[in-house]
Amino acid sequence: QVQLVESGGGLVQAGGSLRLSCAASGRTFGRYAMGWFRQAPGKEREFVAAISRSGSSTFYADSVKGRFTISRDNAKNTVYLQMNSLKPEDTAVYYCAAVLDMGVQPWAYDYWGQGTQVPVSS
């Protein structure tokens, strides 16, 4: 199995940028596709971005296309989410997750981190 720990969250002003990191344990990180999800208070957890095992394929929610970039460094067992041009509606707890096959549904993911808070002020 894999254990995930997110970091990099924090208060940011609208229009600003953050880079989130997700560090994975174990020696099998390269076997998993990775995803980022977010959840705002009172709302369902929603898909943000996903990346294939090798990093050759990526997929984004329409709400973040052109603003967010997912990447991974398998040698460092780490996946990243670069967030630019942040908006107040991006405010949420951001979670990374691991799955054997890349997908967009949270129920399909096998392993989850604890999340990192991203408040975006106006």
C-alpha positions in Angstrom: 0.0 0.0 0.0 0.9 3.7 -0.2 0.7 6.4 2.4 0.2 10.0 1.2 0.9 13.3 2.9 -0.1 16.7 1.4 1.7 19.9 2.1 2.0 23.5 0.7 -1.4 24.8 1.6 -2.0 28.2 3.1 -3.8 31.5 2.8 -3.4 33.1 -0.6 -4.9 36.2 -2.2 -7.0 36.0 -5.3 -4.8 36.0 -8.3 -1.9 34.5 -6.5 -0.3 31.1 -6.8 0.5 28.0 -4.7 2.2 24.7 -5.3 0.9 21.8 -3.4 3.0 18.7 -2.8 2.0 15.1 -2.0 4.7 12.8 -0.7 4.1 9.1 -1.0 5.6 6.3 1.0 6.8 2.9 -0.2 8.6 1.7 -3.3 5.6 1.2 -5.5 4.7 4.9 -6.2 5.3 4.4 -10.0 2.6 1.8 -10.1 -0.2 4.3 -9.3 -1.9 7.0 -11.2 -2.4 10.0 -8.9 -5.3 12.5 -8.5 -6.0 15.7 -6.7 -9.4 16.4 -5.3 -10.9 19.2 -3.3 -13.8 19.7 -0.9 -15.3 23.0 0.3 -17.5 23.2 3.4 -21.0 21.9 2.7 -20.0 20.6 -0.8 -19.2 17.2 -2.3 -15.6 16.2 -2.8 -14.8 17.1 -6.4 -12.2 16.0 -9.0 -9.4 18.5 -9.8 -6.7 16.8 -11.8 -5.1 13.4 -12.5 -1.9 12.1 -13.9 -0.9 8.7 -15.2 1.8 6.4 -13.8 4.5 7.8 -16.1 3.3 11.3 -16.1 2.6 11.2 -19.8 -1.1 11.8 -19.6 -3.0 14.4 -17.5 -6.6 15.3 -17.1 -8.2 18.4 -15.5 -11.6 19.5 -14.4 -13.0 22.3 -16.5 -13.0 24.7 -13.6 -9.2 24.6 -13.4 -8.0 24.1 -17.0 -5.4 26.6 -17.9 -4.8 27.6 -14.3 -3.6 24.4 -12.6 -0.9 21.9 -13.6 -0.4 18.5 -12.2 3.0 16.8 -12.3 5.0 14.0 -10.7 8.5 13.0 -9.9 8.6 9.3 -9.5 12.2 9.4 -8.3 11.1 11.5 -5.4 7.8 9.7 -4.8 6.0 13.1 -5.1 3.1 14.5 -7.0 2.5 18.3 -7.4 -0.3 20.6 -8.1 0.7 24.1 -9.3 -2.2 26.5 -8.9 -2.1 29.8 -10.6 -4.6 32.7 -10.9 -6.4 31.5 -7.8 -10.0 32.5 -7.2 -12.1 32.6 -4.0 -14.1 29.7 -5.4 -10.9 27.6 -5.3 -11.1 27.7 -1.5 -11.1 24.1 -0.2 -9.2 21.3 1.5 -7.1 19.7 -1.2 -6.5 16.0 -1.1 -4.2 13.7 -3.1 -5.1 10.2 -3.9 -3.6 7.1 -5.5 -5.3 4.5 -7.8 -4.0 1.8 -10.1 -5.9 3.2 -13.1 -6.4 6.9 -13.7 -9.9 8.1 -13.1 -12.0 11.1 -12.0 -14.4 9.5 -9.5 -13.3 9.7 -5.9 -14.8 6.3 -5.0 -12.4 4.7 -7.5 -9.2 5.8 -5.6 -7.7 3.5 -3.1 -5.5 5.7 -0.9 -5.9 9.2 0.4 -3.9 11.8 2.2 -5.3 13.9 5.0 -5.6 17.1 3.0 -4.2 20.6 3.0 -6.2 23.7 3.5 -6.2 26.4 0.7 -8.2 29.5 1.7 -8.3 32.1 -1.1 -9.2 35.6 -0.1 -10.9 38.2 -2.2 
